[in-house]
Amino acid sequence: MEQLATMSLLTDQHPRVITDYPCWEEFFEYFSIPYVQPLSITEYSQQWMVLQAASEGEGVALVKRSLVKQDILKGSLVQIGKNEIKLETGYHLVYPEQLRNDPIVTAFENWILHCVAE
């Protein structure tokens, strides 16, 4: 895992704009992996660009599992180690009170809960 610090690291702008979104330095510190500054980090504006760069062999990406799950299953990307950072932040499904029993909203909510449970 220590060799990660010498690789080309890919990220998007999320760590700079979203509170509690991990950056590469936090990843190394979280898992007590030694590294020396400056790291070789290439930043893209969007996560899909990071994933594209990683799949083209440009470096190692730090991304959400939900974005790469299918790529890992297909074998187009591989997970390095079993390290994961558990985030405290998350997404919230919100809708107006009058839609609480709407079948479309209920079906969507059930689908999201099913996806999260996987």
N, CA, C and O of each residue as an XYZ file, in Angstrom:
472
protein
N       0.820     -1.194      0.000
C       0.000      0.000      0.000
C       0.869      1.266      0.000
O       0.444      2.300     -0.515
N       2.059      1.198      0.560
C       2.927      2.370      0.615
C       3.295      2.881     -0.776
O       3.549      4.074     -0.945
N       3.328      1.991     -1.779
C       3.697      2.418     -3.126
C       2.655      3.337     -3.750
O       2.942      3.999     -4.747
N       1.444      3.391     -3.181
C       0.437      4.325     -3.669
C       0.951      5.756     -3.659
O       0.638      6.537     -4.558
N       1.731      6.100     -2.656
C       2.231      7.469     -2.512
C       3.144      7.877     -3.656
O       3.375      9.068     -3.862
N       3.666      6.912     -4.404
C       4.557      7.229     -5.521
C       3.830      7.193     -6.865
O       4.433      7.463     -7.904
N       2.556      6.866     -6.849
C       1.791      6.743     -8.089
C       1.100      8.049     -8.444
O       1.002      8.967     -7.629
N       0.625      8.109     -9.675
C      -0.183      9.236    -10.106
C      -1.571      9.065     -9.494
O      -2.255      8.079     -9.766
N      -1.980     10.009     -8.682
C      -3.243      9.936     -7.957
C      -4.274     10.839     -8.623
O      -3.972     11.981     -8.972
N      -5.475     10.336     -8.799
C      -6.526     11.064     -9.487
C      -7.629     11.440     -8.510
O      -7.982     10.661     -7.625
N      -8.161     12.621     -8.675
C      -9.256     13.081     -7.825
C     -10.094     14.089     -8.588
O      -9.711     14.547     -9.664
N     -11.232     14.429     -8.026
C     -12.038     15.504     -8.588
C     -12.090     16.641     -7.574
O     -11.363     16.626     -6.581
N     -12.935     17.609     -7.821
C     -12.974     18.798     -6.965
C     -13.779     18.624     -5.684
O     -13.835     19.548     -4.873
N     -14.404     17.471     -5.478
C     -15.225     17.266     -4.286
C     -14.510     17.568     -2.964
O     -15.093     18.231     -2.107
N     -13.260     17.100     -2.768
C     -12.627     17.377     -1.474
C     -12.473     18.868     -1.172
O     -12.387     19.258     -0.007
N     -12.438     19.699     -2.207
C     -12.290     21.137     -1.973
C     -13.611     21.843     -1.731
O     -13.632     22.938     -1.170
N     -14.725     21.227     -2.148
C     -16.002     21.932     -2.053
C     -17.038     21.262     -1.143
O     -18.036     21.889     -0.789
N     -16.820     20.007     -0.763
C     -17.785     19.307      0.089
C     -17.128     18.976      1.430
O     -16.101     18.300      1.484
N     -17.732     19.457      2.492
C     -17.227     19.190      3.839
C     -17.194     17.690      4.088
O     -18.142     16.982      3.746
N     -16.128     17.210      4.671
C     -15.946     15.802      5.046
C     -15.753     14.852      3.869
O     -15.794     13.637      4.062
N     -15.545     15.361      2.660
C     -15.241     14.484      1.529
C     -13.733     14.258      1.541
O     -12.974     15.226      1.516
N     -13.280     13.005      1.579
C     -11.847     12.746      1.776
C     -10.975     13.102      0.563
O     -11.371     12.926     -0.589
N      -9.802     13.596      0.860
C      -8.803     13.835     -0.170
C      -7.715     12.761     -0.009
O      -7.756     11.967      0.931
N      -6.751     12.744     -0.927
C      -5.715     11.716     -0.867
C      -4.898     11.786      0.420
O      -4.574     10.747      0.995
N      -4.560     12.979      0.879
C      -3.786     13.096      2.116
C      -4.537     12.469      3.286
O      -3.938     11.782      4.114
N      -5.841     12.702      3.356
C      -6.656     12.111      4.417
C      -6.723     10.595      4.279
O      -6.742      9.882      5.283
N      -6.759     10.094      3.041
C      -6.753      8.657      2.811
C      -5.492      8.044      3.410
O      -5.573      7.055      4.138
N      -4.332      8.618      3.114
C      -3.072      8.094      3.642
C      -3.029      8.161      5.165
O      -2.582      7.221      5.822
N      -3.493      9.268      5.716
C      -3.491      9.415      7.175
C      -4.490      8.453      7.833
O      -4.185      7.865      8.870
N      -5.658      8.293      7.250
C      -6.709      7.418      7.786
C      -6.202      5.988      7.931
O      -6.523      5.313      8.910
N      -5.406      5.517      6.958
C      -4.896      4.158      6.967
C      -3.441      4.064      7.414
O      -2.800      3.025      7.258
N      -2.924      5.166      7.977
C      -1.547      5.225      8.484
C      -0.536      4.769      7.427
O       0.382      4.003      7.719
N      -0.721      5.248      6.211
C       0.209      4.951      5.121
C       1.176      6.125      5.012
O       0.748      7.260      4.799
N       2.476      5.866      5.155
C       3.437      6.977      5.081
C       3.495      7.570      3.676
O       3.399      6.855      2.678
N       3.653      8.881      3.621
C       3.805      9.564      2.338
C       4.602     10.842      2.549
O       4.704     11.358      3.662
N       5.161     11.333      1.463
C       5.932     12.576      1.497
C       5.249     13.563      0.561
O       4.856     13.217     -0.553
N       5.117     14.793      1.032
C       4.547     15.841      0.189
C       5.600     16.304     -0.799
O       6.777     16.223     -0.449
N       5.303     16.769     -1.971
C       3.960     16.785     -2.525
C       3.625     15.469     -3.217
O       4.487     14.841     -3.831
N       2.390     15.069     -3.113
C       1.899     13.898     -3.834
C       1.647     14.301     -5.291
O       1.401     15.471     -5.584
N       1.709     13.355     -6.169
C       1.429     13.605     -7.588
C      -0.073     13.417     -7.814
O      -0.541     12.310     -8.085
N      -0.819     14.523     -7.696
C      -2.278     14.461     -7.794
C      -2.750     15.239     -9.020
O      -2.388     16.399     -9.214
N      -3.554     14.588     -9.832
C      -4.188     15.246    -10.969
C      -5.658     15.418    -10.624
O      -6.349     14.457    -10.284
N      -6.122     16.653    -10.717
C      -7.506     16.953    -10.355
C      -8.340     17.206    -11.608
O      -7.928     17.929    -12.516
N      -9.504     16.601    -11.632
C     -10.473     16.796    -12.705
C     -11.700     17.487    -12.129
O     -11.934     17.452    -10.921
N     -12.480     18.115    -13.000
C     -13.656     18.827    -12.502
C     -14.816     17.891    -12.167
O     -15.672     18.243    -11.356
N     -14.858     16.705    -12.778
C     -15.975     15.798    -12.577
C     -15.486     14.393    -12.239
O     -14.401     13.992    -12.659
N     -16.289     13.645    -11.478
C     -15.906     12.282    -11.113
C     -15.850     11.358    -12.318
O     -15.002     10.468    -12.363
N     -16.727     11.542    -13.292
C     -16.691     10.681    -14.471
C     -15.371     10.831    -15.211
O     -14.897      9.876    -15.826
N     -14.768     12.020    -15.161
C     -13.473     12.241    -15.801
C     -12.374     11.472    -15.065
O     -11.460     10.931    -15.686
N     -12.476     11.432    -13.739
C     -11.518     10.671    -12.923
C     -11.615      9.192    -13.278
O     -10.597      8.527    -13.472
N     -12.828      8.685    -13.361
C     -13.031      7.277    -13.694
C     -12.521      6.950    -15.093
O     -11.927      5.894    -15.312
N     -12.752      7.850    -16.028
C     -12.260      7.639    -17.391
C     -10.735      7.596    -17.399
O     -10.135      6.727    -18.032
N     -10.112      8.540    -16.691
C      -8.650      8.576    -16.627
C      -8.104      7.302    -15.989
O      -7.113      6.747    -16.464
N      -8.737      6.839    -14.926
C      -8.289      5.605    -14.265
C      -8.432      4.410    -15.200
O      -7.535      3.571    -15.274
N      -9.550      4.325    -15.911
C      -9.758      3.184    -16.809
C      -8.807      3.217    -17.998
O      -8.573      2.189    -18.634
N      -8.255      4.391    -18.305
C      -7.277      4.514    -19.384
C      -5.842      4.368    -18.872
O      -4.883      4.546    -19.624
N      -5.709      4.042    -17.584
C      -4.387      3.783    -17.022
C      -3.587      5.005    -16.631
O      -2.364      4.930    -16.508
N      -4.254      6.130    -16.434
C      -3.549      7.366    -16.098
C      -3.211      7.494    -14.616
O      -2.450      8.384    -14.236
N      -3.759      6.626    -13.778
C      -3.465      6.699    -12.359
C      -4.475      5.946    -11.530
O      -5.274      5.159    -12.038
N      -4.417      6.208    -10.230
C      -5.271      5.542     -9.247
C      -6.307      6.555     -8.766
O      -5.963      7.682     -8.408
N      -7.570      6.151     -8.759
C      -8.658      7.062     -8.407
C      -9.164      6.817     -6.989
O      -9.207      5.681     -6.517
N      -9.539      7.884     -6.332
C     -10.196      7.833     -5.027
C     -11.638      8.263     -5.276
O     -11.918      9.451     -5.439
N     -12.561      7.281     -5.306
C     -13.944      7.559     -5.687
C     -14.913      6.775     -4.810
O     -14.517      5.890     -4.052
N     -16.174      7.118     -4.932
C     -17.217      6.404     -4.205
C     -17.428      5.024     -4.811
O     -17.408      4.855     -6.030
N     -17.628      4.053     -3.950
C     -17.869      2.674     -4.382
C     -19.063      2.591     -5.336
O     -19.020      1.851     -6.319
N     -20.113      3.335     -5.056
C     -21.308      3.257     -5.890
C     -21.025      3.618     -7.343
O     -21.721      3.153     -8.245
N     -20.021      4.434     -7.571
C     -19.687      4.841     -8.932
C     -18.880      3.790     -9.686
O     -18.876      3.790    -10.917
N     -18.202      2.903     -8.979
C     -17.320      1.935     -9.644
C     -17.735      0.486     -9.450
O     -17.068     -0.420     -9.951
N     -18.808      0.258     -8.743
C     -19.227     -1.113     -8.443
C     -19.339     -1.963     -9.705
O     -18.803     -3.070     -9.753
N     -20.024     -1.461    -10.720
C     -20.198     -2.219    -11.955
C     -18.878     -2.385    -12.703
O     -18.634     -3.440    -13.288
N     -18.027     -1.366    -12.695
C     -16.722     -1.454    -13.353
C     -15.846     -2.515    -12.688
O     -15.096     -3.223    -13.360
N     -15.949     -2.614    -11.376
C     -15.179     -3.635    -10.647
C     -15.729     -5.024    -10.980
O     -14.958     -5.956    -11.204
N     -17.059     -5.166    -11.013
C     -17.658     -6.456    -11.357
C     -17.296     -6.886    -12.778
O     -17.071     -8.069    -13.033
N     -17.240     -5.922    -13.706
C     -16.889     -6.223    -15.093
C     -15.385     -6.468    -15.267
O     -14.955     -7.083    -16.243
N     -14.592     -5.977    -14.303
C     -13.152     -6.140    -14.406
C     -12.444     -5.007    -15.139
O     -11.239     -5.088    -15.376
N     -13.173     -3.951    -15.501
C     -12.524     -2.824    -16.173
C     -11.755     -1.948    -15.189
O     -10.859     -1.204    -15.590
N     -12.094     -2.029    -13.919
C     -11.328     -1.393    -12.838
C     -11.168     -2.416    -11.716
O     -12.003     -3.306    -11.556
N     -10.104     -2.285    -10.950
C      -9.887     -3.169     -9.812
C      -9.700     -2.331     -8.553
O      -9.148     -1.232     -8.592
N     -10.166     -2.867     -7.458
C      -9.990     -2.205     -6.172
C      -8.633     -2.605     -5.621
O      -8.270     -3.781     -5.628
N      -7.887     -1.619     -5.145
C      -6.582     -1.890     -4.542
C      -6.800     -2.084     -3.054
O      -7.192     -1.151     -2.354
N      -6.551     -3.272     -2.576
C      -6.751     -3.563     -1.157
C      -8.224     -3.539     -0.787
O      -9.098     -3.487     -1.652
N      -8.480     -3.577      0.492
C      -9.854     -3.568      1.009
C     -10.149     -2.286      1.781
O     -11.146     -2.200      2.497
N      -9.275     -1.291      1.629
C      -9.423     -0.069      2.404
C     -10.595      0.774      1.931
O     -10.745      1.045      0.740
N     -11.416      1.180      2.877
C     -12.540      2.069      2.627
C     -12.600      3.101      3.730
O     -12.339      2.799      4.895
N     -12.943      4.308      3.360
C     -13.187      5.356      4.345
C     -14.696      5.470      4.510
O     -15.407      5.740      3.542
N     -15.181      5.271      5.702
C     -16.613      5.424      5.981
C     -16.898      6.902      6.219
O     -16.341      7.513      7.130
N     -17.763      7.464      5.398
C     -18.085      8.881      5.511
C     -19.290      9.089      6.417
O     -20.198      8.260      6.470
N     -19.280     10.195      7.116
C     -20.404     10.551      7.979
C     -21.503     11.235      7.174
O     -22.666     11.245      7.578
N     -21.129     11.801      6.043
C     -22.104     12.521      5.227
C     -22.883     11.541      4.361
O     -22.509     10.374      4.248
N     -23.938     12.001      3.766
C     -24.733     11.138      2.909
C     -25.753     11.930      2.127
O     -25.745     13.161      2.114
N     -26.616     11.204      1.486
C     -27.675     11.810      0.701
C     -28.995     11.661      1.439
O     -29.185     10.739      2.232
N     -29.895     12.579      1.163
C     -31.211     12.550      1.799
C     -32.270     12.632      0.715
O     -32.198     13.493     -0.161
N     -33.239     11.755      0.768
C     -34.372     11.815     -0.143
C     -35.418     12.713      0.495
O     -35.926     12.415      1.576
N     -35.732     13.788     -0.162
C     -36.727     14.726      0.368
C     -37.796     14.963     -0.693
O     -37.524     14.936     -1.893
N     -38.995     15.191     -0.228
C     -40.111     15.456     -1.120
C     -41.200     16.151     -0.311
O     -41.200     16.082      0.918
N     -42.143     16.830     -1.005
C     -43.221     17.507     -0.285
C     -44.102     16.514      0.463
O     -44.299     15.385      0.014
N     -44.620     16.935      1.586
C     -45.470     16.083      2.434
C     -46.618     15.455      1.655
O     -46.974     14.304      1.905
N     -47.196     16.188      0.722
C     -48.349     15.660     -0.013
C     -47.990     14.488     -0.928
O     -48.887     13.819     -1.438
N     -46.706     14.227     -1.145
C     -46.278     13.092     -1.967
C     -45.863     11.877     -1.134
O     -45.361     10.896     -1.682
N     -46.067     11.935      0.166
C     -45.638     10.860      1.058
C     -46.147      9.489      0.613
O     -45.404      8.511      0.693
N     -47.370      9.393      0.155
C     -47.950      8.106     -0.248
C     -48.023      7.933     -1.767
O     -48.683      7.013     -2.250
N     -47.370      8.785     -2.506
C     -47.367      8.685     -3.965
C     -46.651      7.397     -4.375
O     -45.531      7.160     -3.922
N     -47.260      6.557     -5.218
C     -46.642      5.275     -5.577
C     -45.302      5.422     -6.301
O     -44.429      4.566     -6.159
N     -45.133      6.474     -7.058
C     -43.856      6.679     -7.759
C     -42.755      7.030     -6.758
O     -41.647      6.499     -6.832
N     -43.068      7.923     -5.827
C     -42.097      8.293     -4.800
C     -41.764      7.075     -3.937
O     -40.599      6.830     -3.624
N     -42.784      6.321     -3.558
C     -42.573      5.119     -2.740
C     -41.711      4.100     -3.472
O     -40.811      3.508     -2.877
N     -41.978      3.889     -4.756
C     -41.179      2.942     -5.544
C     -39.730      3.414     -5.641
O     -38.808      2.606     -5.532
N     -39.522      4.708     -5.843
C     -38.173      5.251     -5.922
C     -37.441      5.094     -4.589
O     -36.275      4.700     -4.561
N     -38.115      5.399     -3.500
C     -37.524      5.251     -2.168
C     -37.139      3.790     -1.904
O     -36.050      3.513     -1.402
N     -38.029      2.866     -2.243
C     -37.730      1.438     -2.061
C     -36.535      1.006     -2.898
O     -35.705      0.221     -2.439
N     -36.442      1.513     -4.123
C     -35.317      1.189     -5.001
C     -33.999      1.689     -4.390
O     -33.005      0.963     -4.364
N     -34.003      2.926     -3.905
C     -32.788      3.493     -3.286
C     -32.391      2.643     -2.088
O     -31.219      2.289     -1.955
N     -33.330      2.307     -1.219
C     -33.020      1.503     -0.035
C     -32.476      0.122     -0.437
O     -31.581     -0.406      0.223
N     -33.003     -0.451     -1.498
C     -32.502     -1.729     -1.990
C     -31.046     -1.579     -2.464
O     -30.207     -2.423     -2.151
N     -30.754     -0.534     -3.199
C     -29.391     -0.292     -3.702
C     -28.403     -0.089     -2.561
O     -27.282     -0.596     -2.610
N     -28.806      0.641     -1.548
C     -27.929      0.921     -0.407
C     -27.647     -0.365      0.374
O     -26.557     -0.541      0.919
N     -28.627     -1.249      0.424
C     -28.486     -2.487      1.183
C     -27.514     -3.463      0.536
O     -27.005     -4.359      1.208
N     -27.249     -3.307     -0.757
C     -26.358     -4.247     -1.467
C     -24.916     -4.112     -1.038
O     -24.052     -4.830     -1.542
